[in-house]
Amino acid sequence: MSPVILFTIVLLYFGLLLGVAWHTSRQGNNAGFFIGNRNSHWMLVAFGMIGTSLSGVTFISVPGAVGRDGFYYFQIILGQFFGYLVIAYVLLPLYYRLQLVSIYHYLDVRLGRRSYQAGASFFILSRTLGATARLYLVVRILQDVILSDLGLPFWFTTLLILLMIVLYTYRGGVKTLIWTDTLQTSCMLGGLVICVAYILGQLDLGPLVALDQLQSNGLARVFNTDLDSRFFFGKQILAGLFIAIAMTGMDQEMMQKTISVTTVRDAQKNILLLSVTMLGVVLLFLYLGGLLSLFASTVGLAATGDKLFPAVVFTYLPPMVQILFVIALISALFPSADGAITALTSSFCIDILGISRNAALDEAGKTRIRHQVHLGFALLFLVLIMGFKWADNPSMIGLILKLAGFTYGPLLGLFSFGILTQRQVRDRWVPWLALAGPLICWGLDQYQSALLGSYQIGLEMLLLNGALVFALLWVFSKPGPKPPDTLA
């Protein structure tokens, strides 16, 4: 299909998002930007969070990895299901009891100002790296299949997409994202279902017959029982549990939308619905990945990994499916980037700059600072995406999960220490203790073959990192009661 037609579809889709943003951000204010005025509907939030949780990396990398890893990724999703229960019944009641706008303010109340700023800083680092890695993958595909043929360089494509995202999140923030995420999740899931149905038709197989073929070819294996393997089911399920707790329950982007719901009970329903839906959606992505591998072997296509899905669509499928693929792809792209820029803006303004604590700032002053920070993060995204292009990792899902193990570990340690103990930390030391955990884990990762032999550390690095930070906080703390307003 003509790149001009595909690019026109991208622009029309963006126009639709801009229209939704204009409608939802009228008479917008800082409370609407940061927390949606706490009147979001829980079902809309839950449905939109599917798109945010999955992102373009899930859309491309998860199906692409099936040929190599089978359905092992589903082990992580099973663990995440149990992690969502912890979020619903442990973290959300705490966040609502304290009426938090930034969830990292809990660390201020419980541990101290330096702990609070350390937690927010690790979130900013984690979400910036993770979001730009996700965005890079989708921008690269759009560049390869559409914009390179129009003579546009990669940096210009990235700048153009970031400009689109800034335009429709600049005023509305969370209040806008609740609606745009719902629209984009619908488009992404619709594209997923249509692609599955069409490839089944190309293979001339029924759904159950195709599943039998996947199993006979070793593509549908779910549980790995090799204790030394980084895919061992015990490691993966445990890692999934803590990935959900850290990357959803302790992540301002995900919680910013969840706590925009009016009551804690509705927020819990949001998380529970998300937990169940994710099981089915990811299983469908893995099933698609198996079908893509079968199709590639049938037609002799050599593409693998992140390149497999786009190669099948743009080489063998008709123009209408290509259009649906592009719509689904950009629907997966925008939720992972627009929410990140909005949450990073919120966290930096509230947690680092402290604009909500600055009595000298009026509403207009806060808005001006928010706009400047919003644009600043967009520029930072541009720089980091160019860095990922230079590195060109073949599987972004693996890279993102590995980065999360290093950067979300301190958040897991800080929150766990605050919730599970009654000890008081030496606040001025906390940033250094939080930094020590990832550094130790990085050294262990570099020399694990010499230290551990055949045992491979996988996603349990997040748990190890959090445990190290927890232990260091314990050593450099003293007994003392929790502040009364953090007690259950």
Secondary structure, 3 states (H helix, E strand, C coil): CCHHHHHHHHHHHHHHHHHHHHHHHCCCCHHHHHHHHHCECHHHHHHHHHHHHHHHHHHHHHHHHHHHHCCCHHHHHHHHHHHHHHHHHHHHHHHHHCCCCCCCHHHHHHCCHHHHHHHHHHHHHHHHHHHHHHHHHHHHHHHHHHHHHHCCCHHHHHHHHHHHHHHHHCCCCHHHHHHHHHHHHHHHHHHHHHHHHHHHHHHCCCHHHHHHHHHHCCCCCCCECCCCCCCEHHHHHHHHHHHHHHHHHCCHHHHHHHCCECCHHHHHHHHHHHHHHHHHHHHHHHHHHHHHHHHHHHHCCCCCHHHHHHHHHHHHCCHHHHHHHHHHHHHHHHHHHHHHHHHHHHHHHHHHCCCCCCCCCCHHHHHHHHHHHHHHHHHHHHHHHHHHHHHCCCCHHHHHHHHHHHHCHHHHHHHHHHHHCCEEECHHHHHHHHHHHHHHHHHHHHCHHHHHCCCCCCCCHHHHHHHHHHHHHHHCEEECCCCHHHCC
